[in-house]
Amino acid sequence: MDFLLLGKRIRDERLLLRLTIEQLAERIDKSGNFVGQIERGESKCSIETLVAIANALETTIDFLLKDNIKTNDDNVLREINIMLSPFDEKGKRFILGVIKQYANHHQYTQKEGE
C-alpha cells in the first residue's frame, strides 16, 4: 500500500472541490493536522475515516485507492457519475433510458456491419 499515492489523490480531490484542509477535516470530524498527515502519507487512516473522506470528497474509496489497486478503472464513468449527481431519480432514469437506447442501436448497427 502506497500511502503517498493515497494522500496525493485525496489532496488532488480536495483541491478539485476547492476545499481547505480545515474544511475537509471539519467534514470528517478530524483535525486539520491529521488530514495533512494523511495527505503527506505520514499517517494511516482507518477504513471508517477513508469512507468519511470519500463521502466528503464526493467520490468513492476505489477511486481514492486506484493507484494502489490493479484495475481497468475508467475515468469516463467517474465523469458520468459527477454529472449525474445533481439529477433527481426521474432525471437519472431518463438518462439511463437514453443510454439503453444508444446501446440497443449500437448493437443493431454493429450486427449490420458484420
C-alpha positions as CSV (number, residue, x, y, z in Angstrom):
1,M,0.0,0.0,0.0
2,D,1.5,3.3,-1.1
3,F,0.2,5.9,1.4
4,L,1.9,8.7,-0.5
5,L,-0.2,8.0,-3.6
6,L,-3.4,7.7,-1.5
7,G,-2.6,11.0,0.2
8,K,-1.8,12.7,-3.1
9,R,-5.1,11.5,-4.6
10,I,-7.0,12.8,-1.5
11,R,-5.3,16.1,-1.8
12,D,-6.0,16.4,-5.6
13,E,-9.7,15.6,-5.0
14,R,-9.8,18.1,-2.1
15,L,-8.3,20.8,-4.3
16,L,-10.6,19.9,-7.2
17,L,-13.5,20.8,-4.8
18,R,-11.7,23.9,-3.7
19,L,-11.7,22.8,0.0
20,T,-9.1,23.7,2.5
21,I,-7.5,21.0,4.7
22,E,-9.5,22.5,7.6
23,Q,-12.8,22.3,5.6
24,L,-12.2,18.6,4.8
25,A,-11.2,18.0,8.4
26,E,-14.4,19.5,9.6
27,R,-16.5,17.4,7.2
28,I,-14.9,14.2,8.6
29,D,-14.7,15.3,12.2
30,K,-10.9,15.1,12.4
31,S,-8.2,17.6,13.0
32,G,-6.6,19.5,10.1
33,N,-3.2,18.3,11.3
34,F,-4.3,14.7,10.9
35,V,-5.7,15.3,7.4
36,G,-2.5,17.0,6.4
37,Q,-0.5,14.0,7.7
38,I,-2.8,11.6,5.6
39,E,-2.3,13.8,2.5
40,R,1.5,13.7,3.0
41,G,1.5,9.9,3.5
42,E,2.7,10.3,7.1
43,S,-0.3,8.8,8.8
44,K,-2.5,5.8,8.0
45,C,-6.2,6.1,8.4
46,S,-8.9,3.6,9.3
47,I,-11.4,2.3,6.8
48,E,-14.1,4.4,8.6
49,T,-12.0,7.5,8.1
50,L,-11.3,6.6,4.5
51,V,-15.1,6.2,3.9
52,A,-15.7,9.6,5.5
53,I,-13.1,11.2,3.3
54,A,-14.5,9.6,0.2
55,N,-18.0,10.8,1.1
56,A,-16.7,14.3,2.0
57,L,-14.9,14.5,-1.4
58,E,-18.0,13.1,-3.3
59,T,-16.0,10.2,-4.6
60,T,-15.5,6.5,-3.9
61,I,-12.9,4.6,-2.0
62,D,-11.9,2.7,-5.1
63,F,-11.2,6.0,-6.8
64,L,-9.0,7.1,-3.9
65,L,-7.2,3.8,-3.9
66,K,-7.0,3.3,-7.6
67,D,-3.2,3.9,-7.7
68,N,-2.9,1.0,-5.3
69,I,-5.3,-1.3,-7.0
70,K,-4.7,-3.2,-10.2
71,T,-7.8,-2.4,-12.3
72,N,-9.0,-1.1,-15.6
73,D,-10.7,2.0,-14.0
74,D,-12.5,4.2,-16.5
75,N,-12.3,7.9,-15.9
76,V,-15.3,8.4,-18.2
77,L,-17.5,6.6,-15.6
78,R,-16.3,8.9,-12.9
79,E,-17.2,11.9,-15.0
80,I,-20.6,10.5,-15.8
81,N,-21.2,9.9,-12.0
82,I,-20.2,13.5,-11.3
83,M,-22.5,14.9,-14.0
84,L,-25.4,12.7,-12.8
85,S,-25.1,13.6,-9.1
86,P,-27.4,16.7,-9.2
87,F,-30.2,14.9,-11.0
88,D,-33.1,13.5,-9.2
89,E,-34.3,9.9,-9.6
90,K,-36.5,10.8,-12.5
91,G,-33.7,12.5,-14.3
92,K,-31.3,9.6,-13.7
93,R,-33.8,7.1,-15.1
94,F,-34.3,9.3,-18.2
95,I,-30.6,9.3,-18.8
96,L,-30.5,5.6,-18.2
97,G,-33.2,5.2,-20.9
98,V,-31.1,7.2,-23.4
99,I,-28.1,5.0,-22.7
100,K,-30.1,1.8,-23.1
101,Q,-31.5,3.1,-26.5
102,Y,-28.0,4.0,-27.6
103,A,-26.7,0.6,-26.6
104,N,-29.5,-1.2,-28.4
105,H,-28.9,1.0,-31.5
106,H,-25.2,0.4,-31.4
107,Q,-25.6,-3.4,-31.1
108,Y,-28.0,-3.3,-34.0
109,T,-25.7,-1.2,-36.2
110,Q,-22.7,-3.4,-35.2
111,K,-24.6,-6.5,-36.3
112,E,-25.5,-4.9,-39.7
113,G,-21.8,-4.1,-40.3
114,E,-20.6,-7.7,-39.7
